[in-house]
Amino acid sequence: MTDGLSQVRLYAMRLVYLLIAIGLGSGAWSTIIDPGANLNRLDGVAYSFWAAFSALALLGVRFPIQMLPLLLLQLFYKLIWFTAVAYPLWSSGELNPMTDRMVRIFGLAVFFDLIVIPWPWVFKHYIASIFSAKAADLAA
């Protein structure tokens, strides 16, 4: 299943999954378990998502390749956030300290995702397989 991925790459992926599980999970699960006050609907959805995401990241520590879509999801949702939220705030001069902190944390996560995601593997198993399936459908 590793398809030629190095042990260093696999351990780097495991480390990122562990950092997600600990960093994201500690805040999300503590809020879910003891919210202090009732969470509103949107906050409840967000914390539930992050708690589930952190729990699935623990699976990534054991199964780094199988949980690769989790890293792709993290990368893409953070890139969308940069584009749709952070950049407009920055360009209008409305970037507050909390959002600035999120920019730094998200930027670090994007940096690590870009490094540890095995892009040739992603292309071979996700992108190329889509086109080969389409070609097989057309040939049939």
C-alpha positions in Angstrom: 0.0 0.0 0.0 2.9 2.4 0.6 3.8 2.1 -3.1 7.4 3.0 -2.7 6.9 5.8 -0.2 9.9 6.2 2.1 9.8 5.5 5.8 10.8 9.1 6.4 7.8 10.3 4.4 5.5 7.9 6.3 6.8 9.0 9.7 6.5 12.7 8.7 2.9 12.1 7.8 2.3 10.3 11.1 3.8 13.3 12.9 1.5 15.7 11.2 -1.5 13.5 12.0 -0.4 13.4 15.6 0.0 17.2 15.7 -3.5 17.5 14.3 -5.0 15.1 16.8 -3.3 16.8 19.8 -3.5 20.4 18.7 -7.0 20.4 17.2 -8.4 17.7 19.4 -7.4 19.3 22.8 -9.5 22.4 22.1 -12.3 20.7 20.2 -12.9 17.9 22.6 -12.6 20.0 25.7 -15.3 22.3 24.3 -17.6 19.4 23.3 -17.2 17.7 26.7 -17.6 20.9 28.8 -18.9 23.7 26.7 -19.4 26.0 29.7 -22.5 27.5 28.0 -24.6 26.0 25.3 -23.0 26.3 22.0 -24.9 28.0 19.2 -25.7 25.9 16.2 -22.8 27.1 14.0 -20.2 26.8 16.8 -21.6 23.3 17.6 -21.2 22.2 14.0 -17.6 23.6 13.9 -16.5 22.0 17.2 -18.2 18.7 16.3 -16.4 18.7 12.9 -13.0 19.5 14.5 -13.5 16.8 17.2 -14.3 14.2 14.5 -11.4 15.5 12.4 -9.0 15.1 15.3 -10.3 11.6 16.0 -9.8 10.6 12.4 -6.3 12.0 12.5 -5.4 9.4 15.2 -6.2 6.8 12.6 -3.7 8.6 10.3 -1.0 7.9 12.9 -1.6 4.2 12.3 -2.7 4.3 8.6 -1.0 7.3 7.0 -1.7 6.5 3.4 -5.3 5.4 3.9 -6.1 8.6 5.8 -4.4 10.9 3.2 -7.7 12.4 2.1 -7.8 14.0 5.6 -4.6 15.9 4.9 -6.0 16.9 1.5 -9.2 18.1 3.1 -7.1 20.2 5.7 -5.0 21.7 2.9 -7.9 22.7 0.7 -10.2 24.0 3.4 -7.3 26.2 4.8 -6.4 27.4 1.3 -10.1 28.3 0.7 -10.1 30.1 4.1 -7.0 32.1 3.1 -8.7 33.1 -0.2 -12.2 33.8 1.1 -11.6 35.2 4.6 -8.0 36.1 5.4 -7.0 37.8 2.2 -10.1 40.1 2.0 -9.6 41.1 5.7 -5.9 41.7 5.1 -6.4 43.7 1.9 -9.0 46.0 3.6 -6.8 46.5 6.7 -9.2 44.7 9.0 -7.0 41.8 10.1 -7.4 41.7 13.9 -5.0 39.9 16.2 -7.1 36.7 16.5 -7.3 36.4 12.7 -3.6 37.2 12.4 -2.9 34.3 14.8 -5.1 32.0 12.7 -3.2 33.1 9.6 0.1 32.0 11.2 -1.3 28.7 12.5 -3.1 27.9 9.2 0.0 28.9 7.2 2.2 26.5 9.2 -0.3 23.7 8.6 -0.5 24.4 4.9 3.3 24.5 4.8 3.6 21.1 6.5 0.8 19.6 4.4 2.5 20.7 1.2 5.7 19.0 2.4 4.4 15.7 3.7 1.6 15.0 1.2 3.2 12.6 -1.3 2.1 14.5 -4.5 3.3 11.9 -7.0 1.4 9.2 -5.1 -1.7 11.5 -5.0 -1.4 12.1 -8.8 -1.0 8.4 -9.6 -3.7 7.1 -7.3 -6.3 9.8 -7.5 -5.9 12.0 -10.5 -4.5 9.6 -13.1 -7.0 6.9 -12.0 -9.9 9.2 -12.7 -8.6 9.7 -16.3 -7.8 6.0 -16.8 -11.3 5.1 -15.6 -12.9 7.6 -18.0 -10.8 6.2 -20.9 -11.9 2.7 -20.0 -15.5 3.8 -20.0 -15.1 5.4 -23.4 -13.5 2.3 -24.8 -16.2 0.1 -23.6 
